[in-house]
Amino acid sequence: VALGGGDSAVLSNVIDELVRFRTKVRHYALALPEEAAEAVPMEGAAGPKGPKQEQKERRRQLMQERKPLLEACDNLRGELAAFGIHIK
């Protein structure tokens, strides 16, 4: 409950902060670290796989590790939608 009857302004600010937080978490979860994107394997380190295949595998591994963050973002969006707040 906001003092001074500014409930709608406070609610709007809270929603804005939630959306900003969710956006930051999603950007982090979807980002590929620079060192993985720029890494050039040392001679013989790539084995039978090429550098591009290793990048794809690293990205797949990162996405698997970060999947709970993305699911949490989706859950937040779903829970807010139940209150009539839609994040696009």
CNS distance restraints for C-alpha pairs under 8 A (distance, minus, plus):
assign (resid   1 and name CA) (resid   7 and name CA) 6.62 0.50 0.50
assign (resid   2 and name CA) (resid   6 and name CA) 5.86 0.50 0.50
assign (resid   2 and name CA) (resid   7 and name CA) 5.39 0.50 0.50
assign (resid   2 and name CA) (resid  10 and name CA) 6.84 0.50 0.50
assign (resid   6 and name CA) (resid  10 and name CA) 6.22 0.50 0.50
assign (resid   7 and name CA) (resid  11 and name CA) 5.97 0.50 0.50
assign (resid   8 and name CA) (resid  12 and name CA) 6.02 0.50 0.50
assign (resid   9 and name CA) (resid  13 and name CA) 6.24 0.50 0.50
assign (resid  10 and name CA) (resid  14 and name CA) 6.16 0.50 0.50
assign (resid  11 and name CA) (resid  15 and name CA) 6.15 0.50 0.50
assign (resid  12 and name CA) (resid  16 and name CA) 6.16 0.50 0.50
assign (resid  13 and name CA) (resid  17 and name CA) 6.20 0.50 0.50
assign (resid  14 and name CA) (resid  18 and name CA) 6.18 0.50 0.50
assign (resid  15 and name CA) (resid  19 and name CA) 6.16 0.50 0.50
assign (resid  16 and name CA) (resid  20 and name CA) 6.19 0.50 0.50
assign (resid  17 and name CA) (resid  21 and name CA) 6.04 0.50 0.50
assign (resid  18 and name CA) (resid  22 and name CA) 6.06 0.50 0.50
assign (resid  19 and name CA) (resid  23 and name CA) 6.08 0.50 0.50
assign (resid  19 and name CA) (resid  87 and name CA) 7.34 0.50 0.50
assign (resid  20 and name CA) (resid  24 and name CA) 6.24 0.50 0.50
assign (resid  21 and name CA) (resid  25 and name CA) 6.24 0.50 0.50
assign (resid  22 and name CA) (resid  26 and name CA) 6.12 0.50 0.50
assign (resid  22 and name CA) (resid  73 and name CA) 5.82 0.50 0.50
assign (resid  23 and name CA) (resid  27 and name CA) 6.11 0.50 0.50
assign (resid  24 and name CA) (resid  28 and name CA) 6.17 0.50 0.50
assign (resid  25 and name CA) (resid  29 and name CA) 6.07 0.50 0.50
assign (resid  25 and name CA) (resid  69 and name CA) 6.95 0.50 0.50
assign (resid  25 and name CA) (resid  70 and name CA) 7.75 0.50 0.50
assign (resid  25 and name CA) (resid  73 and name CA) 7.52 0.50 0.50
assign (resid  26 and name CA) (resid  30 and name CA) 6.07 0.50 0.50
assign (resid  26 and name CA) (resid  69 and name CA) 7.23 0.50 0.50
assign (resid  26 and name CA) (resid  70 and name CA) 6.12 0.50 0.50
assign (resid  26 and name CA) (resid  73 and name CA) 6.99 0.50 0.50
assign (resid  27 and name CA) (resid  31 and name CA) 5.94 0.50 0.50
assign (resid  29 and name CA) (resid  63 and name CA) 7.14 0.50 0.50
assign (resid  29 and name CA) (resid  66 and name CA) 5.41 0.50 0.50
assign (resid  29 and name CA) (resid  67 and name CA) 7.51 0.50 0.50
assign (resid  29 and name CA) (resid  69 and name CA) 6.46 0.50 0.50
assign (resid  29 and name CA) (resid  70 and name CA) 6.63 0.50 0.50
assign (resid  30 and name CA) (resid  63 and name CA) 6.96 0.50 0.50
assign (resid  30 and name CA) (resid  66 and name CA) 7.87 0.50 0.50
assign (resid  32 and name CA) (resid  36 and name CA) 6.88 0.50 0.50
assign (resid  32 and name CA) (resid  37 and name CA) 6.73 0.50 0.50
assign (resid  32 and name CA) (resid  59 and name CA) 6.55 0.50 0.50
assign (resid  32 and name CA) (resid  62 and name CA) 7.67 0.50 0.50
assign (resid  33 and name CA) (resid  37 and name CA) 6.47 0.50 0.50
assign (resid  34 and name CA) (resid  38 and name CA) 5.94 0.50 0.50
assign (resid  35 and name CA) (resid  39 and name CA) 5.49 0.50 0.50
assign (resid  36 and name CA) (resid  55 and name CA) 6.74 0.50 0.50
assign (resid  36 and name CA) (resid  58 and name CA) 7.42 0.50 0.50
assign (resid  37 and name CA) (resid  55 and name CA) 6.73 0.50 0.50
assign (resid  40 and name CA) (resid  51 and name CA) 7.00 0.50 0.50
assign (resid  41 and name CA) (resid  45 and name CA) 5.80 0.50 0.50
assign (resid  41 and name CA) (resid  46 and name CA) 5.98 0.50 0.50
assign (resid  41 and name CA) (resid  51 and name CA) 6.63 0.50 0.50
assign (resid  42 and name CA) (resid  46 and name CA) 7.30 0.50 0.50
assign (resid  46 and name CA) (resid  50 and name CA) 5.89 0.50 0.50
assign (resid  46 and name CA) (resid  51 and name CA) 6.52 0.50 0.50
assign (resid  46 and name CA) (resid  54 and name CA) 7.62 0.50 0.50
assign (resid  49 and name CA) (resid  53 and name CA) 6.04 0.50 0.50
assign (resid  49 and name CA) (resid  54 and name CA) 6.69 0.50 0.50
assign (resid  50 and name CA) (resid  54 and name CA) 6.40 0.50 0.50
assign (resid  51 and name CA) (resid  55 and name CA) 6.20 0.50 0.50
assign (resid  52 and name CA) (resid  56 and name CA) 6.26 0.50 0.50
assign (resid  53 and name CA) (resid  57 and name CA) 6.21 0.50 0.50
assign (resid  54 and name CA) (resid  58 and name CA) 6.04 0.50 0.50
assign (resid  55 and name CA) (resid  59 and name CA) 6.07 0.50 0.50
assign (resid  56 and name CA) (resid  60 and name CA) 6.11 0.50 0.50
assign (resid  57 and name CA) (resid  61 and name CA) 6.13 0.50 0.50
assign (resid  58 and name CA) (resid  62 and name CA) 6.15 0.50 0.50
assign (resid  59 and name CA) (resid  63 and name CA) 6.09 0.50 0.50
assign (resid  60 and name CA) (resid  64 and name CA) 6.20 0.50 0.50
assign (resid  61 and name CA) (resid  65 and name CA) 6.25 0.50 0.50
assign (resid  62 and name CA) (resid  66 and name CA) 6.04 0.50 0.50
assign (resid  63 and name CA) (resid  67 and name CA) 5.75 0.50 0.50
assign (resid  66 and name CA) (resid  70 and name CA) 6.75 0.50 0.50
assign (resid  67 and name CA) (resid  71 and name CA) 6.13 0.50 0.50
assign (resid  68 and name CA) (resid  72 and name CA) 6.05 0.50 0.50
assign (resid  69 and name CA) (resid  73 and name CA) 6.31 0.50 0.50
assign (resid  70 and name CA) (resid  74 and name CA) 6.26 0.50 0.50
assign (resid  71 and name CA) (resid  75 and name CA) 6.04 0.50 0.50
assign (resid  72 and name CA) (resid  76 and name CA) 6.13 0.50 0.50
assign (resid  73 and name CA) (resid  77 and name CA) 6.28 0.50 0.50
assign (resid  74 and name CA) (resid  78 and name CA) 6.18 0.50 0.50
assign (resid  75 and name CA) (resid  79 and name CA) 6.04 0.50 0.50
assign (resid  76 and name CA) (resid  80 and name CA) 6.09 0.50 0.50
assign (resid  77 and name CA) (resid  81 and name CA) 6.13 0.50 0.50
assign (resid  77 and name CA) (resid  86 and name CA) 7.03 0.50 0.50
assign (resid  77 and name CA) (resid  87 and name CA) 6.21 0.50 0.50
assign (resid  78 and name CA) (resid  82 and name CA) 6.52 0.50 0.50
assign (resid  79 and name CA) (resid  83 and name CA) 7.11 0.50 0.50
assign (resid  80 and name CA) (resid  84 and name CA) 6.62 0.50 0.50
assign (resid  80 and name CA) (resid  85 and name CA) 5.12 0.50 0.50
assign (resid  80 and name CA) (resid  86 and name CA) 6.68 0.50 0.50
assign (resid  81 and name CA) (resid  85 and name CA) 4.71 0.50 0.50
assign (resid  81 and name CA) (resid  86 and name CA) 5.05 0.50 0.50
assign (resid  81 and name CA) (resid  87 and name CA) 7.69 0.50 0.50
